[in-house]
Amino acid sequence: MESEIRNRPSFANVLVKLEPGDQLVAESDAMASMSASIELRTRWNGGFFQALLRRFFGSESLFVNVFRTATRGELVLTQPFPGDIECIDLAGTTLYLQRGAFVGCEASVTLGLGWAGFASFIGREGLFRLKVSGRGKVWFGGYGGIVAREVREELVVDTGHLLAYEPSIQLRVGLAGGIFSSFFSGEGLITRVLGPGRVYLQTRSMDALAAWTNGHL
Protein backbone atom coordinates (compact mmCIF):
# COMPACT_ATOMS: atom_id res chain seq x y z
CA MET A 1 0.00 0.00 0.00
CA GLU A 2 1.44 3.34 -1.08
CA SER A 3 0.15 6.69 0.12
CA GLU A 4 0.82 10.38 -0.45
CA ILE A 5 -0.49 13.44 1.39
CA ARG A 6 -1.21 16.10 -1.21
CA ASN A 7 -2.10 19.83 -1.23
CA ARG A 8 -0.56 20.50 2.18
CA PRO A 9 -0.98 22.32 4.45
CA SER A 10 -4.25 24.14 3.79
CA PHE A 11 -6.28 21.60 1.80
CA ALA A 12 -4.58 18.30 2.52
CA ASN A 13 -5.93 15.01 1.18
CA VAL A 14 -4.53 11.47 1.08
CA LEU A 15 -4.00 9.50 -2.13
CA VAL A 16 -3.80 5.78 -1.34
CA LYS A 17 -2.85 3.16 -3.94
CA LEU A 18 -4.31 -0.20 -2.95
CA GLU A 19 -2.77 -3.44 -4.10
CA PRO A 20 -4.66 -6.78 -4.26
CA GLY A 21 -5.58 -7.85 -0.74
CA ASP A 22 -4.98 -4.44 0.87
CA GLN A 23 -7.61 -3.10 3.25
CA LEU A 24 -8.02 0.41 4.60
CA VAL A 25 -10.36 1.70 7.33
CA ALA A 26 -11.62 5.29 7.10
CA GLU A 27 -13.96 7.69 8.85
CA SER A 28 -17.54 7.39 7.55
CA ASP A 29 -17.39 10.57 5.42
CA ALA A 30 -13.68 10.64 4.54
CA MET A 31 -13.85 9.18 1.00
CA ALA A 32 -13.61 11.84 -1.71
CA SER A 33 -13.16 9.49 -4.68
CA MET A 34 -12.15 5.93 -5.47
CA SER A 35 -11.59 3.57 -8.38
CA ALA A 36 -14.54 1.49 -9.50
CA SER A 37 -12.58 -1.67 -8.64
CA ILE A 38 -12.60 -0.84 -4.91
CA GLU A 39 -15.27 -2.39 -2.70
CA LEU A 40 -16.80 -0.53 0.25
CA ARG A 41 -18.06 -2.20 3.43
CA THR A 42 -19.43 -0.40 6.49
CA ARG A 43 -19.07 -1.65 10.07
CA TRP A 44 -19.47 -0.43 13.64
CA ASN A 45 -16.76 1.89 14.87
CA GLY A 46 -14.96 -0.56 17.18
CA GLY A 47 -18.00 -2.67 18.02
CA PHE A 48 -21.62 -1.85 18.88
CA PHE A 49 -21.19 -0.66 22.48
CA GLN A 50 -17.94 1.22 21.84
CA ALA A 51 -19.53 2.90 18.83
CA LEU A 52 -22.42 4.09 20.99
CA LEU A 53 -20.03 5.42 23.64
CA ARG A 54 -18.00 7.26 21.00
CA ARG A 55 -21.15 8.76 19.53
CA PHE A 56 -22.83 9.97 22.71
CA PHE A 57 -19.78 10.84 24.84
CA GLY A 58 -17.12 11.65 22.27
CA SER A 59 -19.14 12.97 19.29
CA GLU A 60 -17.55 10.38 16.98
CA SER A 61 -19.21 8.54 14.11
CA LEU A 62 -21.10 5.32 14.76
CA PHE A 63 -19.64 3.66 11.67
CA VAL A 64 -16.38 3.36 9.77
CA ASN A 65 -15.86 2.28 6.17
CA VAL A 66 -13.57 -0.52 5.05
CA PHE A 67 -12.11 -0.32 1.53
CA ARG A 68 -10.54 -3.26 -0.30
CA THR A 69 -9.89 -4.46 -3.83
CA ALA A 70 -9.15 -7.77 -5.52
CA THR A 71 -7.09 -6.04 -8.23
CA ARG A 72 -5.69 -2.51 -7.84
CA GLY A 73 -7.22 0.88 -7.24
CA GLU A 74 -6.77 4.42 -5.98
CA LEU A 75 -8.60 6.00 -3.06
CA VAL A 76 -8.64 9.66 -1.99
CA LEU A 77 -9.40 10.53 1.64
CA THR A 78 -10.11 14.00 2.98
CA GLN A 79 -11.60 15.81 5.98
CA PRO A 80 -14.60 18.16 6.24
CA PHE A 81 -12.59 21.28 7.18
CA PRO A 82 -9.53 22.99 5.65
CA GLY A 83 -6.23 21.99 7.17
CA ASP A 84 -3.33 19.57 7.20
CA ILE A 85 -3.21 15.77 7.54
CA GLU A 86 -0.48 13.86 9.34
CA CYS A 87 0.57 10.22 8.87
CA ILE A 88 2.29 8.14 11.54
CA ASP A 89 3.45 4.54 11.30
CA LEU A 90 2.64 2.63 14.48
CA ALA A 91 5.15 -0.06 15.44
CA GLY A 92 3.34 -1.80 18.28
CA THR A 93 2.65 1.60 19.84
CA THR A 94 -0.44 3.60 20.81
CA LEU A 95 -1.71 7.10 20.10
CA TYR A 96 -4.76 8.95 21.43
CA LEU A 97 -6.75 11.13 19.03
CA GLN A 98 -9.09 13.94 19.99
CA ARG A 99 -12.63 13.90 18.57
CA GLY A 100 -12.91 14.52 14.84
CA ALA A 101 -9.19 13.99 14.17
CA PHE A 102 -9.31 10.44 12.77
CA VAL A 103 -9.21 10.15 8.97
CA GLY A 104 -8.16 6.57 8.25
CA CYS A 105 -5.76 3.70 9.00
CA GLU A 106 -4.55 0.37 7.71
CA ALA A 107 -6.68 -2.62 8.67
CA SER A 108 -3.89 -3.94 10.92
CA VAL A 109 -4.42 -0.99 13.29
CA THR A 110 -6.81 -1.53 16.19
CA LEU A 111 -9.42 1.16 16.90
CA GLY A 112 -10.32 1.32 20.56
CA LEU A 113 -11.85 3.62 23.14
CA GLY A 114 -9.94 5.23 26.00
CA TRP A 115 -11.16 7.11 29.04
CA ALA A 116 -10.10 10.73 28.61
CA GLY A 117 -11.00 11.88 32.12
CA PHE A 118 -12.94 14.83 33.44
CA ALA A 119 -10.18 17.24 32.41
CA SER A 120 -10.97 16.47 28.78
CA PHE A 121 -14.70 16.77 29.47
CA ILE A 122 -14.29 20.20 31.08
CA GLY A 123 -12.23 21.22 28.05
CA ARG A 124 -15.21 20.25 25.84
CA GLU A 125 -13.34 17.33 24.24
CA GLY A 126 -15.59 14.59 25.63
CA LEU A 127 -15.18 11.88 28.26
CA PHE A 128 -13.63 9.41 25.82
CA ARG A 129 -10.88 9.55 23.21
CA LEU A 130 -10.09 7.41 20.21
CA LYS A 131 -7.25 4.95 20.85
CA VAL A 132 -5.28 3.68 17.85
CA SER A 133 -2.75 0.92 18.49
CA GLY A 134 -0.89 -1.95 16.86
CA ARG A 135 1.09 -1.79 13.65
CA GLY A 136 0.38 0.19 10.49
CA LYS A 137 -0.24 3.67 9.15
CA VAL A 138 -2.70 6.10 10.73
CA TRP A 139 -3.87 9.35 9.15
CA PHE A 140 -5.35 12.14 11.26
CA GLY A 141 -6.22 15.71 10.38
CA GLY A 142 -6.39 19.11 12.01
CA TYR A 143 -7.87 22.53 11.36
CA GLY A 144 -4.95 24.63 10.08
CA GLY A 145 -1.41 23.31 10.29
CA ILE A 146 -0.20 20.43 12.47
CA VAL A 147 2.79 20.90 14.78
CA ALA A 148 4.54 18.04 16.63
CA ARG A 149 6.09 18.85 20.02
CA GLU A 150 8.21 16.80 22.40
CA VAL A 151 7.08 17.60 25.93
CA ARG A 152 9.65 16.83 28.61
CA GLU A 153 7.97 18.44 31.59
CA GLU A 154 4.96 20.70 30.99
CA LEU A 155 3.37 22.60 28.13
CA VAL A 156 0.38 24.96 28.33
CA VAL A 157 -2.03 24.55 25.40
CA ASP A 158 -5.15 26.56 24.65
CA THR A 159 -8.21 24.32 24.83
CA GLY A 160 -9.17 23.12 21.35
CA HIS A 161 -5.64 23.06 19.89
CA LEU A 162 -4.61 19.64 21.23
CA LEU A 163 -5.02 17.10 18.44
CA ALA A 164 -3.23 13.87 19.42
CA TYR A 165 -0.82 12.62 22.07
CA GLU A 166 1.06 9.58 23.31
CA PRO A 167 -0.20 7.51 26.30
CA SER A 168 2.59 8.83 28.55
CA ILE A 169 1.05 12.32 28.36
CA GLN A 170 -1.22 13.50 31.18
CA LEU A 171 -3.78 16.30 30.85
CA ARG A 172 -4.95 18.83 33.41
CA VAL A 173 -7.38 21.66 32.84
CA GLY A 174 -7.00 25.01 34.59
CA LEU A 175 -7.40 28.75 34.21
CA ALA A 176 -5.04 30.69 31.99
CA GLY A 177 -4.25 33.07 34.84
CA GLY A 178 -6.20 34.59 37.69
CA ILE A 179 -9.99 34.69 37.55
CA PHE A 180 -10.08 38.22 36.11
CA SER A 181 -7.31 37.59 33.55
CA SER A 182 -8.72 34.23 32.48
CA PHE A 183 -12.19 35.50 31.66
CA PHE A 184 -11.42 38.97 30.36
CA SER A 185 -8.29 38.11 28.33
CA GLY A 186 -10.34 35.79 26.11
CA GLU A 187 -8.17 32.78 26.99
CA GLY A 188 -10.50 31.15 29.55
CA LEU A 189 -9.59 27.51 30.18
CA ILE A 190 -6.23 26.04 29.19
CA THR A 191 -4.87 22.48 29.16
CA ARG A 192 -1.68 21.67 31.03
CA VAL A 193 0.11 18.90 29.14
CA LEU A 194 2.48 16.92 31.37
CA GLY A 195 5.25 14.88 29.76
CA PRO A 196 7.36 13.15 28.84
CA GLY A 197 5.89 12.35 25.44
CA ARG A 198 4.95 13.70 22.04
CA VAL A 199 1.88 15.78 21.29
CA TYR A 200 0.38 17.03 18.02
CA LEU A 201 -1.20 20.49 17.97
CA GLN A 202 -3.46 22.13 15.40
CA THR A 203 -2.77 25.79 14.71
CA ARG A 204 -6.44 26.74 14.47
CA SER A 205 -9.43 26.09 16.72
CA MET A 206 -12.96 25.30 15.55
CA ASP A 207 -14.38 26.78 18.77
CA ALA A 208 -12.52 30.03 18.12
CA LEU A 209 -13.83 30.12 14.55
CA ALA A 210 -17.39 29.55 15.76
CA ALA A 211 -17.05 32.34 18.35
CA TRP A 212 -15.60 34.73 15.76
CA THR A 213 -18.37 33.91 13.27
CA ASN A 214 -21.14 34.33 15.83
CA GLY A 215 -19.71 37.69 16.83
CA HIS A 216 -20.03 38.97 13.27
CA LEU A 217 -23.53 37.68 12.50
C-alpha positions in Angstrom: 0.0 0.0 0.0 1.4 3.3 -1.1 0.1 6.7 0.1 0.8 10.4 -0.5 -0.5 13.4 1.4 -1.2 16.1 -1.2 -2.1 19.8 -1.2 -0.6 20.5 2.2 -1.0 22.3 4.4 -4.3 24.1 3.8 -6.3 21.6 1.8 -4.6 18.3 2.5 -5.9 15.0 1.2 -4.5 11.5 1.1 -4.0 9.5 -2.1 -3.8 5.8 -1.3 -2.9 3.2 -3.9 -4.3 -0.2 -2.9 -2.8 -3.4 -4.1 -4.7 -6.8 -4.3 -5.6 -7.8 -0.7 -5.0 -4.4 0.9 -7.6 -3.1 3.2 -8.0 0.4 4.6 -10.4 1.7 7.3 -11.6 5.3 7.1 -14.0 7.7 8.8 -17.5 7.4 7.6 -17.4 10.6 5.4 -13.7 10.6 4.5 -13.9 9.2 1.0 -13.6 11.8 -1.7 -13.2 9.5 -4.7 -12.2 5.9 -5.5 -11.6 3.6 -8.4 -14.5 1.5 -9.5 -12.6 -1.7 -8.6 -12.6 -0.8 -4.9 -15.3 -2.4 -2.7 -16.8 -0.5 0.2 -18.1 -2.2 3.4 -19.4 -0.4 6.5 -19.1 -1.6 10.1 -19.5 -0.4 13.6 -16.8 1.9 14.9 -15.0 -0.6 17.2 -18.0 -2.7 18.0 -21.6 -1.9 18.9 -21.2 -0.7 22.5 -17.9 1.2 21.8 -19.5 2.9 18.8 -22.4 4.1 21.0 -20.0 5.4 23.6 -18.0 7.3 21.0 -21.1 8.8 19.5 -22.8 10.0 22.7 -19.8 10.8 24.8 -17.1 11.7 22.3 -19.1 13.0 19.3 -17.5 10.4 17.0 -19.2 8.5 14.1 -21.1 5.3 14.8 -19.6 3.7 11.7 -16.4 3.4 9.8 -15.9 2.3 6.2 -13.6 -0.5 5.0 -12.1 -0.3 1.5 -10.5 -3.3 -0.3 -9.9 -4.5 -3.8 -9.2 -7.8 -5.5 -7.1 -6.0 -8.2 -5.7 -2.5 -7.8 -7.2 0.9 -7.2 -6.8 4.4 -6.0 -8.6 6.0 -3.1 -8.6 9.7 -2.0 -9.4 10.5 1.6 -10.1 14.0 3.0 -11.6 15.8 6.0 -14.6 18.2 6.2 -12.6 21.3 7.2 -9.5 23.0 5.6 -6.2 22.0 7.2 -3.3 19.6 7.2 -3.2 15.8 7.5 -0.5 13.9 9.3 0.6 10.2 8.9 2.3 8.1 11.5 3.4 4.5 11.3 2.6 2.6 14.5 5.1 -0.1 15.4 3.3 -1.8 18.3 2.7 1.6 19.8 -0.4 3.6 20.8 -1.7 7.1 20.1 -4.8 9.0 21.4 -6.7 11.1 19.0 -9.1 13.9 20.0 -12.6 13.9 18.6 -12.9 14.5 14.8 -9.2 14.0 14.2 -9.3 10.4 12.8 -9.2 10.1 9.0 -8.2 6.6 8.2 -5.8 3.7 9.0 -4.6 0.4 7.7 -6.7 -2.6 8.7 -3.9 -3.9 10.9 -4.4 -1.0 13.3 -6.8 -1.5 16.2 -9.4 1.2 16.9 -10.3 1.3 20.6 -11.9 3.6 23.1 -9.9 5.2 26.0 -11.2 7.1 29.0 -10.1 10.7 28.6 -11.0 11.9 32.1 -12.9 14.8 33.4 -10.2 17.2 32.4 -11.0 16.5 28.8 -14.7 16.8 29.5 -14.3 20.2 31.1 -12.2 21.2 28.0 -15.2 20.3 25.8 -13.3 17.3 24.2 -15.6 14.6 25.6 -15.2 11.9 28.3 -13.6 9.4 25.8 -10.9 9.6 23.2 -10.1 7.4 20.2 -7.3 5.0 20.8 -5.3 3.7 17.8 -2.8 0.9 18.5 -0.9 -1.9 16.9 1.1 -1.8 13.6 0.4 0.2 10.5 -0.2 3.7 9.2 -2.7 6.1 10.7 -3.9 9.4 9.2 -5.4 12.1 11.3 -6.2 15.7 10.4 -6.4 19.1 12.0 -7.9 22.5 11.4 -5.0 24.6 10.1 -1.4 23.3 10.3 -0.2 20.4 12.5 2.8 20.9 14.8 4.5 18.0 16.6 6.1 18.9 20.0 8.2 16.8 22.4 7.1 17.6 25.9 9.6 16.8 28.6 8.0 18.4 31.6 5.0 20.7 31.0 3.4 22.6 28.1 0.4 25.0 28.3 -2.0 24.5 25.4 -5.1 26.6 24.7 -8.2 24.3 24.8 -9.2 23.1 21.3 -5.6 23.1 19.9 -4.6 19.6 21.2 -5.0 17.1 18.4 -3.2 13.9 19.4 -0.8 12.6 22.1 1.1 9.6 23.3 -0.2 7.5 26.3 2.6 8.8 28.5 1.1 12.3 28.4 -1.2 13.5 31.2 -3.8 16.3 30.9 -4.9 18.8 33.4 -7.4 21.7 32.8 -7.0 25.0 34.6 -7.4 28.7 34.2 -5.0 30.7 32.0 -4.3 33.1 34.8 -6.2 34.6 37.7 -10.0 34.7 37.5 -10.1 38.2 36.1 -7.3 37.6 33.5 -8.7 34.2 32.5 -12.2 35.5 31.7 -11.4 39.0 30.4 -8.3 38.1 28.3 -10.3 35.8 26.1 -8.2 32.8 27.0 -10.5 31.1 29.5 -9.6 27.5 30.2 -6.2 26.0 29.2 -4.9 22.5 29.2 -1.7 21.7 31.0 0.1 18.9 29.1 2.5 16.9 31.4 5.3 14.9 29.8 7.4 13.2 28.8 5.9 12.3 25.4 5.0 13.7 22.0 1.9 15.8 21.3 0.4 17.0 18.0 -1.2 20.5 18.0 -3.5 22.1 15.4 -2.8 25.8 14.7 -6.4 26.7 14.5 -9.4 26.1 16.7 -13.0 25.3 15.6 -14.4 26.8 18.8 -12.5 30.0 18.1 -13.8 30.1 14.5 -17.4 29.6 15.8 -17.0 32.3 18.4 -15.6 34.7 15.8 -18.4 33.9 13.3 -21.1 34.3 15.8 -19.7 37.7 16.8 -20.0 39.0 13.3 -23.5 37.7 12.5 
